[in-house]
Amino acid sequence: MDINIFIERRKSLKISQVKLCKDICTQSTLSKFENNGRIPSLTILSKLCERLGLSVDDLYKNSIATTTHMKSLLDKIESELMMENYSEASKGLSEINAGEIHNNALKMQYYYQQGIYEALTNGKLENAFYCFARILNDLDEKHQTIYTHLSYIGLGVFYSRLDMIDEASFFFEKVWNYINIHKDETYQKNGINIYLRVLTIVFYTAEFYIKIKDYDKSNELVSRGIKLCSEQHITYYLPRLKFLSAEIAIDEKKSDKEIEGLLSESLAFAKINHNVVVEDRINSLLEKYNEESDFKK
């Protein structure tokens, strides 16, 4: 939907918001539509358009191609974030004007990506908060989509990286409960992206529970993540999940054979996915682990 068509027509006719919405809806409803893209009910929108000499269909002219293009851009950015290619993700985000996104789902995707980028790159807390607030308090205020829980993940990650564990725990507990409630759910009708987002939730929650040494939860989450990757033939997260398994195994003082096997698997999947960030992380952990093993000997 191209809301600018609606706005430009109203302004060209010199009709104020107050006058346009009289006996149809509140000015607040109209303002949210024009300024925030909050689409009112079809009945209200039809009446508003009729008063401007438009049809609802007029607002969709040329918007399908724009929406498709925007979705393609956002999906690419999401892939870059999953692969930890933050420079490419940043470049993609900088090319998008949030004001040009009129689809609510795409708006949530954009604000989630902008917020999680800030969290993962130790950016500005206020920027991340704004992005997640747009989702939690506006676009998904009833908390009915997965973007609510992705926002909790972003906030949890940010607090965790600031070592504000109590605050991080607050958000990760919400996500842990969500994961358990939906653990048997399938998302086949929603496409591959929903699985990738579920894996994002599982991965960062597991990572946090490793940090606070809750290995029961982290082991369960990693196992779920690996199972989901296997069932859906998704390799994006396998190197990172295997890496988490190796970290847990080291902390739990598992055998050298098991630890080295997990690190080897993680490295193999990282090479398949061309994830040099994980490769470097694995090599660093291997070096540290070997040094500690030699010291113990």
Buried (B, 14 or more C-beta within 10 A) or exposed (E): BBBBBBBEBBEEEEBEBEEBBEEBBEBEBBEBBBEBBBBBEEEBBBBBBEBBEBEBEBBEEEBEEBBEEBBEBBBEBBBBBBBBBBEBBBEBBEEBEBEEBBBBBBBBBBBBBBBBBBBBBEBEBEBBBBBBBBBBEBBBEEBEBBBBBBBBBBBBBBBBBEEEBEBBBBBBEBBBEBBEEBEEEEBEEEEBBBBBBBBBBBBBBBBBBBBBEBBEBBBBBBBBBBEBBEEBEBBBBBBBBBBBBBBBBBEEEBEEEBBBBBBBBBBBBBBEBEBEBBBEBBEEBBEEBEEEEEEEE
